[in-house]
Amino acid sequence: MIIIIYQLFSLVIITFSEDLKEDKYYKRYLKITFGIGFLGIFMELLNWNYLCRFNCTLLTFSPLLTLLISKGIIEFYKKVIKKEGFQMQWGKLSDGIWVKNKGNLKNRGFYGWYTTNIVSFPILILTILFVVIEKNVC
């Protein structure tokens, strides 16, 4: 049950990634997800899980990894592509929990591509890590 809650927190981070653009909220999320990850290490040390070795740690650190991957995508778009992306959901601009989305719907195609990257990369990378650990450690 705890691991399901952690995964839902990862989805919250992906859904409200507009908050990650503000350093104040990014640092707050970073502290929370780092603490959640250490609970997974604690669970591993106490042998308090029924998963394969390191799967519990990966699953509890997944909100932190999701946060770092999402922030990396945001910074990549700002610095490399030199255009700030804004997240969309169902054809409308998506706000964060605390931050209002300041995008313009004229760039709908670019924002759609940005949203696809923000949503898919964390899930893809975490799935690959999980499969690699499952195949090599278990």
N, CA, C and O atoms as CSV, one atom per row, in Angstrom:
chain,resi,resn,atom,element,x,y,z
A,1,MET,N,N,0.822,-1.193,0.000
A,1,MET,CA,C,0.000,0.000,0.000
A,1,MET,C,C,0.868,1.260,0.000
A,1,MET,O,O,0.560,2.238,-0.681
A,2,ILE,N,N,1.945,1.223,0.764
A,2,ILE,CA,C,2.841,2.375,0.827
A,2,ILE,C,C,3.451,2.653,-0.541
A,2,ILE,O,O,3.563,3.809,-0.950
A,3,ILE,N,N,3.839,1.612,-1.240
A,3,ILE,CA,C,4.475,1.779,-2.545
A,3,ILE,C,C,3.480,2.333,-3.559
A,3,ILE,O,O,3.863,3.115,-4.429
A,4,ILE,N,N,2.226,1.949,-3.466
A,4,ILE,CA,C,1.203,2.502,-4.356
A,4,ILE,C,C,1.045,3.999,-4.104
A,4,ILE,O,O,0.891,4.771,-5.051
A,5,ILE,N,N,1.081,4.414,-2.856
A,5,ILE,CA,C,0.995,5.841,-2.520
A,5,ILE,C,C,2.198,6.589,-3.103
A,5,ILE,O,O,2.051,7.704,-3.603
A,6,TYR,N,N,3.396,5.973,-3.039
A,6,TYR,CA,C,4.583,6.608,-3.615
A,6,TYR,C,C,4.433,6.793,-5.122
A,6,TYR,O,O,4.814,7.831,-5.665
A,7,GLN,N,N,3.880,5.793,-5.793
A,7,GLN,CA,C,3.697,5.890,-7.234
A,7,GLN,C,C,2.662,6.954,-7.582
A,7,GLN,O,O,2.806,7.659,-8.580
A,8,LEU,N,N,1.642,7.070,-6.781
A,8,LEU,CA,C,0.652,8.127,-7.004
A,8,LEU,C,C,1.274,9.510,-6.811
A,8,LEU,O,O,0.915,10.458,-7.509
A,9,PHE,N,N,2.209,9.624,-5.860
A,9,PHE,CA,C,2.915,10.897,-5.668
A,9,PHE,C,C,3.761,11.228,-6.903
A,9,PHE,O,O,3.890,12.394,-7.275
A,10,SER,N,N,4.333,10.207,-7.530
A,10,SER,CA,C,5.073,10.429,-8.779
A,10,SER,C,C,4.148,10.979,-9.855
A,10,SER,O,O,4.533,11.871,-10.611
A,11,LEU,N,N,2.938,10.452,-9.927
A,11,LEU,CA,C,1.979,10.954,-10.909
A,11,LEU,C,C,1.563,12.387,-10.611
A,11,LEU,O,O,1.310,13.162,-11.533
A,12,VAL,N,N,1.488,12.743,-9.344
A,12,VAL,CA,C,1.177,14.130,-8.971
A,12,VAL,C,C,2.292,15.047,-9.451
A,12,VAL,O,O,2.025,16.136,-9.960
A,13,ILE,N,N,3.536,14.616,-9.294
A,13,ILE,CA,C,4.670,15.427,-9.744
A,13,ILE,C,C,4.613,15.625,-11.251
A,13,ILE,O,O,4.848,16.729,-11.744
A,14,ILE,N,N,4.302,14.559,-11.985
A,14,ILE,CA,C,4.213,14.672,-13.445
A,14,ILE,C,C,3.053,15.586,-13.842
A,14,ILE,O,O,3.196,16.424,-14.733
A,15,THR,N,N,1.920,15.426,-13.189
A,15,THR,CA,C,0.725,16.191,-13.551
A,15,THR,C,C,0.882,17.681,-13.268
A,15,THR,O,O,0.412,18.515,-14.041
A,16,PHE,N,N,1.537,18.012,-12.171
A,16,PHE,CA,C,1.678,19.424,-11.788
A,16,PHE,C,C,3.120,19.897,-11.938
A,16,PHE,O,O,3.660,20.556,-11.050
A,17,SER,N,N,3.736,19.557,-13.062
A,17,SER,CA,C,5.144,19.905,-13.253
A,17,SER,C,C,5.376,21.405,-13.425
A,17,SER,O,O,6.524,21.849,-13.388
A,18,GLU,N,N,4.331,22.188,-13.610
A,18,GLU,CA,C,4.504,23.643,-13.694
A,18,GLU,C,C,5.087,24.198,-12.396
A,18,GLU,O,O,5.774,25.219,-12.416
A,19,ASP,N,N,4.823,23.538,-11.273
A,19,ASP,CA,C,5.373,23.982,-9.990
A,19,ASP,C,C,6.888,23.846,-9.934
A,19,ASP,O,O,7.541,24.555,-9.168
A,20,LEU,N,N,7.452,22.953,-10.724
A,20,LEU,CA,C,8.896,22.727,-10.693
A,20,LEU,C,C,9.683,23.889,-11.289
A,20,LEU,O,O,10.897,23.967,-11.098
A,21,LYS,N,N,9.033,24.774,-11.990
A,21,LYS,CA,C,9.717,25.927,-12.573
A,21,LYS,C,C,10.100,26.950,-11.511
A,21,LYS,O,O,11.027,27.733,-11.719
A,22,GLU,N,N,9.414,26.958,-10.395
A,22,GLU,CA,C,9.736,27.839,-9.273
A,22,GLU,C,C,10.682,27.103,-8.329
A,22,GLU,O,O,10.366,26.005,-7.872
A,23,ASP,N,N,11.839,27.695,-8.032
A,23,ASP,CA,C,12.828,27.033,-7.173
A,23,ASP,C,C,12.286,26.724,-5.781
A,23,ASP,O,O,12.646,25.709,-5.185
A,24,LYS,N,N,11.437,27.581,-5.270
A,24,LYS,CA,C,10.871,27.384,-3.933
A,24,LYS,C,C,10.103,26.062,-3.852
A,24,LYS,O,O,10.285,25.295,-2.906
A,25,TYR,N,N,9.256,25.799,-4.830
A,25,TYR,CA,C,8.454,24.586,-4.816
A,25,TYR,C,C,9.278,23.365,-5.218
A,25,TYR,O,O,9.046,22.261,-4.726
A,26,TYR,N,N,10.242,23.573,-6.116
A,26,TYR,CA,C,11.125,22.478,-6.512
A,26,TYR,C,C,11.919,21.973,-5.309
A,26,TYR,O,O,12.035,20.764,-5.108
A,27,LYS,N,N,12.459,22.881,-4.514
A,27,LYS,CA,C,13.230,22.472,-3.332
A,27,LYS,C,C,12.335,21.799,-2.297
A,27,LYS,O,O,12.768,20.869,-1.616
A,28,ARG,N,N,11.107,22.253,-2.176
A,28,ARG,CA,C,10.165,21.627,-1.246
A,28,ARG,C,C,9.871,20.194,-1.684
A,28,ARG,O,O,9.900,19.272,-0.869
A,29,TYR,N,N,9.588,20.014,-2.970
A,29,TYR,CA,C,9.361,18.660,-3.494
A,29,TYR,C,C,10.610,17.796,-3.337
A,29,TYR,O,O,10.512,16.607,-3.035
A,30,LEU,N,N,11.772,18.389,-3.542
A,30,LEU,CA,C,13.031,17.643,-3.447
A,30,LEU,C,C,13.226,17.091,-2.038
A,30,LEU,O,O,13.612,15.933,-1.873
A,31,LYS,N,N,12.966,17.901,-1.039
A,31,LYS,CA,C,13.096,17.441,0.352
A,31,LYS,C,C,12.115,16.322,0.663
A,31,LYS,O,O,12.480,15.326,1.288
A,32,ILE,N,N,10.876,16.484,0.232
A,32,ILE,CA,C,9.854,15.474,0.509
A,32,ILE,C,C,10.193,14.152,-0.169
A,32,ILE,O,O,10.119,13.096,0.459
A,33,THR,N,N,10.561,14.203,-1.440
A,33,THR,CA,C,10.840,12.966,-2.170
A,33,THR,C,C,12.115,12.295,-1.675
A,33,THR,O,O,12.211,11.068,-1.689
A,34,PHE,N,N,13.085,13.077,-1.242
A,34,PHE,CA,C,14.312,12.501,-0.689
A,34,PHE,C,C,14.004,11.751,0.610
A,34,PHE,O,O,14.523,10.658,0.839
A,35,GLY,N,N,13.169,12.337,1.447
A,35,GLY,CA,C,12.758,11.665,2.685
A,35,GLY,C,C,11.974,10.393,2.415
A,35,GLY,O,O,12.159,9.387,3.101
A,36,ILE,N,N,11.102,10.433,1.421
A,36,ILE,CA,C,10.332,9.248,1.048
A,36,ILE,C,C,11.269,8.137,0.573
A,36,ILE,O,O,11.063,6.967,0.895
A,37,GLY,N,N,12.289,8.502,-0.187
A,37,GLY,CA,C,13.245,7.507,-0.667
A,37,GLY,C,C,13.987,6.824,0.456
A,37,GLY,O,O,14.233,5.620,0.398
A,38,PHE,N,N,14.347,7.580,1.482
A,38,PHE,CA,C,15.057,6.969,2.605
A,38,PHE,C,C,14.166,6.018,3.398
A,38,PHE,O,O,14.673,5.113,4.061
A,39,LEU,N,N,12.859,6.204,3.344
A,39,LEU,CA,C,11.965,5.228,3.955
A,39,LEU,C,C,12.099,3.871,3.256
A,39,LEU,O,O,11.988,2.825,3.896
A,40,GLY,N,N,12.336,3.893,1.952
A,40,GLY,CA,C,12.548,2.654,1.212
A,40,GLY,C,C,13.822,1.949,1.631
A,40,GLY,O,O,13.845,0.723,1.737
A,41,ILE,N,N,14.884,2.706,1.871
A,41,ILE,CA,C,16.131,2.109,2.350
A,41,ILE,C,C,15.915,1.512,3.729
A,41,ILE,O,O,16.419,0.429,4.025
A,42,PHE,N,N,15.178,2.200,4.562
A,42,PHE,CA,C,14.858,1.709,5.899
A,42,PHE,C,C,14.063,0.396,5.810
A,42,PHE,O,O,14.311,-0.544,6.566
A,43,MET,N,N,13.105,0.350,4.875
A,43,MET,CA,C,12.327,-0.871,4.674
A,43,MET,C,C,13.217,-2.021,4.211
A,43,MET,O,O,13.031,-3.163,4.632
A,44,GLU,N,N,14.189,-1.717,3.341
A,44,GLU,CA,C,15.124,-2.750,2.875
A,44,GLU,C,C,15.977,-3.274,4.023
A,44,GLU,O,O,16.172,-4.483,4.151
A,45,LEU,N,N,16.486,-2.374,4.858
A,45,LEU,CA,C,17.350,-2.779,5.958
A,45,LEU,C,C,16.610,-3.654,6.976
A,45,LEU,O,O,17.195,-4.573,7.549
A,46,LEU,N,N,15.340,-3.371,7.195
A,46,LEU,CA,C,14.542,-4.160,8.134
A,46,LEU,C,C,13.915,-5.399,7.487
A,46,LEU,O,O,13.220,-6.175,8.142
A,47,ASN,N,N,14.182,-5.565,6.174
A,47,ASN,CA,C,13.604,-6.676,5.421
A,47,ASN,C,C,12.075,-6.657,5.541
A,47,ASN,O,O,11.438,-7.690,5.742
A,48,TRP,N,N,11.517,-5.471,5.413
A,48,TRP,CA,C,10.101,-5.253,5.598
A,48,TRP,C,C,9.376,-5.117,4.261
A,48,TRP,O,O,8.511,-4.255,4.106
A,49,ASN,N,N,9.722,-5.952,3.315
A,49,ASN,CA,C,9.019,-5.959,2.041
A,49,ASN,C,C,9.084,-7.351,1.443
A,49,ASN,O,O,9.901,-8.178,1.849
A,50,TYR,N,N,8.234,-7.595,0.495
A,50,TYR,CA,C,8.190,-8.893,-0.158
A,50,TYR,C,C,8.688,-8.810,-1.590
A,50,TYR,O,O,8.483,-9.731,-2.381
A,51,LEU,N,N,9.327,-7.733,-1.913
A,51,LEU,CA,C,9.835,-7.541,-3.266
A,51,LEU,C,C,11.260,-8.049,-3.372
A,51,LEU,O,O,11.910,-8.340,-2.368
A,52,CYS,N,N,11.725,-8.147,-4.581
A,52,CYS,CA,C,13.109,-8.516,-4.834
A,52,CYS,C,C,14.028,-7.415,-4.298
A,52,CYS,O,O,13.624,-6.260,-4.169
A,53,ARG,N,N,15.262,-7.794,-3.990
A,53,ARG,CA,C,16.219,-6.828,-3.467
A,53,ARG,C,C,16.322,-5.608,-4.379
A,53,ARG,O,O,16.361,-5.762,-5.600
A,54,PHE,N,N,16.364,-4.457,-3.844
A,54,PHE,CA,C,16.500,-3.163,-4.517
A,54,PHE,C,C,15.227,-2.683,-5.223
A,54,PHE,O,O,15.154,-1.510,-5.588
A,55,ASN,N,N,14.231,-3.534,-5.428
A,55,ASN,CA,C,12.986,-3.059,-6.045
A,55,ASN,C,C,12.259,-2.082,-5.138
A,55,ASN,O,O,11.714,-1.082,-5.606
A,56,CYS,N,N,12.249,-2.365,-3.848
A,56,CYS,CA,C,11.587,-1.465,-2.900
A,56,CYS,C,C,12.282,-0.106,-2.897
A,56,CYS,O,O,11.628,0.936,-2.883
A,57,THR,N,N,13.605,-0.129,-2.910
A,57,THR,CA,C,14.356,1.131,-2.920
A,57,THR,C,C,14.080,1.917,-4.199
A,57,THR,O,O,13.883,3.131,-4.150
A,58,LEU,N,N,14.065,1.237,-5.330
A,58,LEU,CA,C,13.778,1.920,-6.594
A,58,LEU,C,C,12.370,2.495,-6.589
A,58,LEU,O,O,12.157,3.630,-7.016
A,59,LEU,N,N,11.421,1.727,-6.113
A,59,LEU,CA,C,10.039,2.200,-6.110
A,59,LEU,C,C,9.827,3.368,-5.150
A,59,LEU,O,O,9.040,4.269,-5.440
A,60,THR,N,N,10.514,3.362,-4.020
A,60,THR,CA,C,10.354,4.485,-3.094
A,60,THR,C,C,11.155,5.710,-3.523
A,60,THR,O,O,10.807,6.834,-3.160
A,61,PHE,N,N,12.211,5.505,-4.282
A,61,PHE,CA,C,12.961,6.646,-4.826
A,61,PHE,C,C,12.376,7.122,-6.158
A,61,PHE,O,O,12.859,8.105,-6.720
A,62,SER,N,N,11.351,6.448,-6.670
A,62,SER,CA,C,10.783,6.848,-7.958
A,62,SER,C,C,10.195,8.262,-7.956
A,62,SER,O,O,10.294,8.935,-8.982
A,63,PRO,N,N,9.583,8.761,-6.856
A,63,PRO,CA,C,9.170,10.171,-6.897
A,63,PRO,C,C,10.362,11.121,-7.048
A,63,PRO,O,O,10.271,12.122,-7.760
A,64,LEU,N,N,11.482,10.809,-6.380
A,64,LEU,CA,C,12.679,11.648,-6.512
A,64,LEU,C,C,13.217,11.582,-7.937
A,64,LEU,O,O,13.555,12.612,-8.521
A,65,LEU,N,N,13.297,10.388,-8.495
A,65,LEU,CA,C,13.778,10.249,-9.869
A,65,LEU,C,C,12.841,10.947,-10.848
A,65,LEU,O,O,13.297,11.583,-11.798
A,66,THR,N,N,11.545,10.832,-10.623
A,66,THR,CA,C,10.569,11.526,-11.470
A,66,THR,C,C,10.765,13.035,-11.395
A,66,THR,O,O,10.708,13.728,-12.410
A,67,LEU,N,N,10.993,13.529,-10.205
A,67,LEU,CA,C,11.225,14.958,-9.991
A,67,LEU,C,C,12.476,15.419,-10.738
A,67,LEU,O,O,12.454,16.438,-11.429
A,68,LEU,N,N,13.557,14.671,-10.595
A,68,LEU,CA,C,14.814,15.053,-11.246
A,68,LEU,C,C,14.718,14.969,-12.765
A,68,LEU,O,O,15.242,15.836,-13.465
A,69,ILE,N,N,14.060,13.940,-13.279
A,69,ILE,CA,C,13.897,13.803,-14.733
A,69,ILE,C,C,13.027,14.926,-15.277
A,69,ILE,O,O,13.343,15.511,-16.313
A,70,SER,N,N,11.936,15.229,-14.588
A,70,SER,CA,C,11.048,16.309,-15.036
A,70,SER,C,C,11.762,17.659,-15.017
A,70,SER,O,O,11.628,18.445,-15.955
A,71,LYS,N,N,12.510,17.927,-13.964
A,71,LYS,CA,C,13.262,19.189,-13.884
A,71,LYS,C,C,14.330,19.233,-14.973
A,71,LYS,O,O,14.597,20.293,-15.540
A,72,GLY,N,N,14.935,18.094,-15.264
A,72,GLY,CA,C,15.920,18.033,-16.347
A,72,GLY,C,C,15.302,18.358,-17.696
A,72,GLY,O,O,15.913,19.055,-18.506
A,73,ILE,N,N,14.106,17.864,-17.944
A,73,ILE,CA,C,13.410,18.160,-19.203
A,73,ILE,C,C,13.064,19.642,-19.281
A,73,ILE,O,O,13.205,20.260,-20.336
A,74,ILE,N,N,12.613,20.213,-18.170
A,74,ILE,CA,C,12.284,21.642,-18.133
A,74,ILE,C,C,13.526,22.475,-18.452
A,74,ILE,O,O,13.466,23.397,-19.265
A,75,GLU,N,N,14.640,22.152,-17.817
A,75,GLU,CA,C,15.881,22.902,-18.052
A,75,GLU,C,C,16.414,22.669,-19.461
A,75,GLU,O,O,16.971,23.586,-20.064
A,76,PHE,N,N,16.256,21.454,-20.001
A,76,PHE,CA,C,16.679,21.167,-21.374
A,76,PHE,C,C,15.936,22.059,-22.358
A,76,PHE,O,O,16.542,22.628,-23.267
A,77,TYR,N,N,14.647,22.180,-22.182
A,77,TYR,CA,C,13.867,23.028,-23.083
A,77,TYR,C,C,14.257,24.493,-22.948
A,77,TYR,O,O,14.286,25.216,-23.943
A,78,LYS,N,N,14.555,24.940,-21.734
A,78,LYS,CA,C,14.935,26.346,-21.536
A,78,LYS,C,C,16.299,26.654,-22.135
A,78,LYS,O,O,16.470,27.677,-22.798
A,79,LYS,N,N,17.274,25.774,-21.905
A,79,LYS,CA,C,18.660,26.088,-22.262
A,79,LYS,C,C,19.052,25.623,-23.652
A,79,LYS,O,O,19.760,26.343,-24.357
A,80,VAL,N,N,18.615,24.443,-24.068
A,80,VAL,CA,C,19.034,23.908,-25.358
A,80,VAL,C,C,18.105,24.366,-26.478
A,80,VAL,O,O,18.577,24.843,-27.510
A,81,ILE,N,N,16.834,24.233,-26.298
A,81,ILE,CA,C,15.877,24.616,-27.325
A,81,ILE,C,C,15.590,26.115,-27.269
A,81,ILE,O,O,15.080,26.691,-28.230
A,82,LYS,N,N,15.917,26.735,-26.153
A,82,LYS,CA,C,15.773,28.184,-25.944
A,82,LYS,C,C,14.318,28.649,-26.062
A,82,LYS,O,O,14.032,29.759,-26.512
A,83,LYS,N,N,13.421,27.773,-25.648
A,83,LYS,CA,C,12.007,28.108,-25.645
A,83,LYS,C,C,11.387,27.401,-24.454
A,83,LYS,O,O,11.559,26.194,-24.281
A,84,GLU,N,N,10.666,28.156,-23.633
A,84,GLU,CA,C,10.063,27.557,-22.445
A,84,GLU,C,C,8.792,26.809,-22.822
A,84,GLU,O,O,7.929,27.333,-23.528
A,85,GLY,N,N,8.694,25.580,-22.341
A,85,GLY,CA,C,7.514,24.774,-22.593
A,85,GLY,C,C,6.499,24.927,-21.471
A,85,GLY,O,O,6.855,25.211,-20.327
A,86,PHE,N,N,5.255,24.737,-21.808
A,86,PHE,CA,C,4.182,24.781,-20.823
A,86,PHE,C,C,3.334,23.534,-20.997
A,86,PHE,O,O,3.046,23.112,-22.117
A,87,GLN,N,N,2.940,22.954,-19.878
A,87,GLN,CA,C,2.217,21.698,-19.921
A,87,GLN,C,C,0.751,21.909,-20.281
A,87,GLN,O,O,0.128,22.896,-19.890
A,88,MET,N,N,0.220,20.953,-21.039
A,88,MET,CA,C,-1.181,20.990,-21.445
A,88,MET,C,C,-1.869,19.698,-21.014
A,88,MET,O,O,-1.231,18.651,-20.903
A,89,GLN,N,N,-3.158,19.784,-20.775
A,89,GLN,CA,C,-3.985,18.608,-20.543
A,89,GLN,C,C,-5.311,18.818,-21.238
A,89,GLN,O,O,-5.972,19.836,-21.033
A,90,TRP,N,N,-5.704,17.857,-22.063
A,90,TRP,CA,C,-6.956,17.884,-22.792
A,90,TRP,C,C,-7.124,19.177,-23.599
A,90,TRP,O,O,-8.211,19.753,-23.632
A,91,GLY,N,N,-6.067,19.622,-24.236
A,91,GLY,CA,C,-6.132,20.786,-25.101
A,91,GLY,C,C,-6.103,22.135,-24.414
A,91,GLY,O,O,-6.186,23.166,-25.081
A,92,LYS,N,N,-5.985,22.151,-23.091
A,92,LYS,CA,C,-5.924,23.401,-22.341
A,92,LYS,C,C,-4.619,23.467,-21.571
A,92,LYS,O,O,-4.002,22.439,-21.293
A,93,LEU,N,N,-4.202,24.668,-21.227
A,93,LEU,CA,C,-3.002,24.822,-20.415
A,93,LEU,C,C,-3.256,24.288,-19.012
A,93,LEU,O,O,-4.309,24.533,-18.423
A,94,SER,N,N,-2.292,23.563,-18.490
A,94,SER,CA,C,-2.434,22.932,-17.181
A,94,SER,C,C,-1.661,23.727,-16.131
A,94,SER,O,O,-0.462,23.960,-16.284
A,95,ASP,N,N,-2.331,24.134,-15.086
A,95,ASP,CA,C,-1.678,24.844,-13.988
A,95,ASP,C,C,-1.049,23.838,-13.029
A,95,ASP,O,O,-1.401,22.659,-13.013
A,96,GLY,N,N,-0.118,24.334,-12.238
A,96,GLY,CA,C,0.416,23.538,-11.150
A,96,GLY,C,C,-0.475,23.705,-9.933
A,96,GLY,O,O,-1.550,24.296,-10.025
A,97,ILE,N,N,-0.037,23.191,-8.802
A,97,ILE,CA,C,-0.807,23.366,-7.573
A,97,ILE,C,C,-0.723,24.825,-7.122
A,97,ILE,O,O,-1.726,25.424,-6.734
A,98,TRP,N,N,0.495,25.392,-7.178
A,98,TRP,CA,C,0.716,26.768,-6.710
A,98,TRP,C,C,1.007,27.752,-7.836
A,98,TRP,O,O,0.818,28.956,-7.662
A,99,VAL,N,N,1.456,27.274,-8.965
A,99,VAL,CA,C,1.904,28.149,-10.042
A,99,VAL,C,C,0.878,28.167,-11.171
A,99,VAL,O,O,0.392,27.123,-11.605
A,100,LYS,N,N,0.562,29.357,-11.631
A,100,LYS,CA,C,-0.366,29.535,-12.755
A,100,LYS,C,C,0.415,29.380,-14.058
A,100,LYS,O,O,1.515,29.917,-14.193
A,101,ASN,N,N,-0.143,28.658,-15.002
A,101,ASN,CA,C,0.488,28.442,-16.302
A,101,ASN,C,C,0.386,29.723,-17.120
A,101,ASN,O,O,-0.704,30.269,-17.292
A,102,LYS,N,N,1.526,30.205,-17.627
A,102,LYS,CA,C,1.571,31.473,-18.353
A,102,LYS,C,C,1.773,31.280,-19.854
A,102,LYS,O,O,2.215,32.193,-20.551
A,103,GLY,N,N,1.450,30.095,-20.340
A,103,GLY,CA,C,1.650,29.801,-21.756
A,103,GLY,C,C,0.617,30.471,-22.649
A,103,GLY,O,O,-0.367,31.042,-22.181
A,104,ASN,N,N,0.873,30.384,-23.952
A,104,ASN,CA,C,-0.009,30.946,-24.962
A,104,ASN,C,C,-0.419,29.804,-25.897
A,104,ASN,O,O,0.439,29.077,-26.397
A,105,LEU,N,N,-1.693,29.647,-26.128
A,105,LEU,CA,C,-2.158,28.516,-26.926
A,105,LEU,C,C,-1.810,28.623,-28.408
A,105,LEU,O,O,-2.149,27.724,-29.176
A,106,LYS,N,N,-1.141,29.701,-28.831
A,106,LYS,CA,C,-0.673,29.781,-30.212
A,106,LYS,C,C,0.357,28.690,-30.498
A,106,LYS,O,O,0.469,28.216,-31.629
A,107,ASN,N,N,1.110,28.293,-29.468
A,107,ASN,CA,C,2.157,27.282,-29.624
A,107,ASN,C,C,1.664,25.897,-29.203
A,107,ASN,O,O,2.393,25.150,-28.551
A,108,ARG,N,N,0.468,25.567,-29.562
A,108,ARG,CA,C,-0.169,24.315,-29.133
A,108,ARG,C,C,0.652,23.078,-29.513
A,108,ARG,O,O,0.772,22.159,-28.703
A,109,GLY,N,N,1.210,23.033,-30.702
A,109,GLY,CA,C,1.995,21.878,-31.148
A,109,GLY,C,C,3.261,21.691,-30.315
A,109,GLY,O,O,3.585,20.577,-29.903
A,110,PHE,N,N,3.963,22.781,-30.076
A,110,PHE,CA,C,5.186,22.721,-29.262
A,110,PHE,C,C,4.863,22.298,-27.834
A,110,PHE,O,O,5.566,21.471,-27.253
A,111,TYR,N,N,3.806,22.861,-27.273
A,111,TYR,CA,C,3.412,22.518,-25.905
A,111,TYR,C,C,2.938,21.064,-25.813
A,111,TYR,O,O,3.150,20.400,-24.798
A,112,GLY,N,N,2.302,20.579,-26.871
A,112,GLY,CA,C,1.895,19.173,-26.899
A,112,GLY,C,C,3.098,18.244,-26.878
A,112,GLY,O,O,3.097,17.234,-26.174
A,113,TRP,N,N,4.134,18.588,-27.660
A,113,TRP,CA,C,5.368,17.801,-27.675
A,113,TRP,C,C,6.068,17.859,-26.314
A,113,TRP,O,O,6.555,16.844,-25.817
A,114,TYR,N,N,6.113,19.026,-25.731
A,114,TYR,CA,C,6.707,19.204,-24.399
A,114,TYR,C,C,5.963,18.355,-23.365
A,114,TYR,O,O,6.591,17.676,-22.553
A,115,THR,N,N,4.640,18.391,-23.392
A,115,THR,CA,C,3.834,17.612,-22.453
A,115,THR,C,C,4.067,16.115,-22.640
A,115,THR,O,O,4.148,15.370,-21.663
A,116,THR,N,N,4.174,15.680,-23.877
A,116,THR,CA,C,4.458,14.271,-24.145
A,116,THR,C,C,5.787,13.867,-23.530
A,116,THR,O,O,5.894,12.790,-22.943
A,117,ASN,N,N,6.797,14.710,-23.656
A,117,ASN,CA,C,8.105,14.408,-23.069
A,117,ASN,C,C,8.066,14.405,-21.543
A,117,ASN,O,O,8.644,13.523,-20.908
A,118,ILE,N,N,7.392,15.382,-20.959
A,118,ILE,CA,C,7.296,15.479,-19.490
A,118,ILE,C,C,6.591,14.253,-18.912
A,118,ILE,O,O,6.958,13.779,-17.837
A,119,VAL,N,N,5.598,13.745,-19.607
A,119,VAL,CA,C,4.826,12.615,-19.100
A,119,VAL,C,C,5.520,11.287,-19.390
A,119,VAL,O,O,5.556,10.408,-18.529
A,120,SER,N,N,6.066,11.135,-20.581
A,120,SER,CA,C,6.565,9.814,-20.982
A,120,SER,C,C,7.973,9.496,-20.504
A,120,SER,O,O,8.231,8.351,-20.133
A,121,PHE,N,N,8.898,10.452,-20.495
A,121,PHE,CA,C,10.282,10.146,-20.119
A,121,PHE,C,C,10.435,9.596,-18.705
A,121,PHE,O,O,11.127,8.592,-18.536
A,122,PRO,N,N,9.828,10.196,-17.675
A,122,PRO,CA,C,9.979,9.602,-16.339
A,122,PRO,C,C,9.435,8.179,-16.255
A,122,PRO,O,O,10.053,7.308,-15.642
A,123,ILE,N,N,8.288,7.949,-16.866
A,123,ILE,CA,C,7.693,6.611,-16.827
A,123,ILE,C,C,8.571,5.628,-17.588
A,123,ILE,O,O,8.802,4.515,-17.116
A,124,LEU,N,N,9.056,6.018,-18.744
A,124,LEU,CA,C,9.903,5.146,-19.558
A,124,LEU,C,C,11.212,4.810,-18.845
A,124,LEU,O,O,11.609,3.645,-18.800
A,125,ILE,N,N,11.876,5.804,-18.294
A,125,ILE,CA,C,13.162,5.586,-17.629
A,125,ILE,C,C,12.987,4.727,-16.378
A,125,ILE,O,O,13.790,3.825,-16.139
A,126,LEU,N,N,11.962,4.987,-15.583
A,126,LEU,CA,C,11.724,4.177,-14.381
A,126,LEU,C,C,11.361,2.741,-14.736
A,126,LEU,O,O,11.767,1.812,-14.037
A,127,THR,N,N,10.611,2.547,-15.804
A,127,THR,CA,C,10.282,1.188,-16.237
A,127,THR,C,C,11.525,0.440,-16.689
A,127,THR,O,O,11.694,-0.734,-16.361
A,128,ILE,N,N,12.389,1.100,-17.434
A,128,ILE,CA,C,13.638,0.472,-17.872
A,128,ILE,C,C,14.507,0.110,-16.671
A,128,ILE,O,O,15.056,-0.990,-16.616
A,129,LEU,N,N,14.636,1.026,-15.709
A,129,LEU,CA,C,15.415,0.725,-14.501
A,129,LEU,C,C,14.828,-0.463,-13.737
A,129,LEU,O,O,15.568,-1.329,-13.269
A,130,PHE,N,N,13.514,-0.503,-13.611
A,130,PHE,CA,C,12.863,-1.592,-12.899
A,130,PHE,C,C,13.124,-2.933,-13.594
A,130,PHE,O,O,13.428,-3.926,-12.933
A,131,VAL,N,N,13.007,-2.961,-14.925
A,131,VAL,CA,C,13.231,-4.195,-15.681
A,131,VAL,C,C,14.695,-4.636,-15.572
A,131,VAL,O,O,14.974,-5.822,-15.399
A,132,VAL,N,N,15.622,-3.691,-15.673
A,132,VAL,CA,C,17.050,-4.027,-15.568
A,132,VAL,C,C,17.366,-4.613,-14.198
A,132,VAL,O,O,18.068,-5.619,-14.097
A,133,ILE,N,N,16.852,-3.988,-13.148
A,133,ILE,CA,C,17.087,-4.509,-11.790
A,133,ILE,C,C,16.417,-5.874,-11.635
A,133,ILE,O,O,16.995,-6.787,-11.045
A,134,GLU,N,N,15.221,-6.011,-12.154
A,134,GLU,CA,C,14.491,-7.282,-12.044
A,134,GLU,C,C,15.252,-8.414,-12.740
A,134,GLU,O,O,15.336,-9.523,-12.212
A,135,LYS,N,N,15.798,-8.138,-13.907
A,135,LYS,CA,C,16.510,-9.173,-14.671
A,135,LYS,C,C,17.886,-9.500,-14.103
A,135,LYS,O,O,18.316,-10.653,-14.153
A,136,ASN,N,N,18.577,-8.507,-13.567
A,136,ASN,CA,C,19.961,-8.709,-13.155
A,136,ASN,C,C,20.141,-9.029,-11.681
A,136,ASN,O,O,21.139,-9.650,-11.316
A,137,VAL,N,N,19.219,-8.631,-10.825
A,137,VAL,CA,C,19.397,-8.820,-9.390
A,137,VAL,C,C,18.548,-9.970,-8.853
A,137,VAL,O,O,18.979,-10.705,-7.964
A,138,CYS,N,N,17.346,-10.120,-9.395
A,138,CYS,CA,C,16.438,-11.152,-8.855
A,138,CYS,C,C,16.737,-12.526,-9.409
A,138,CYS,O,O,16.065,-13.495,-9.054
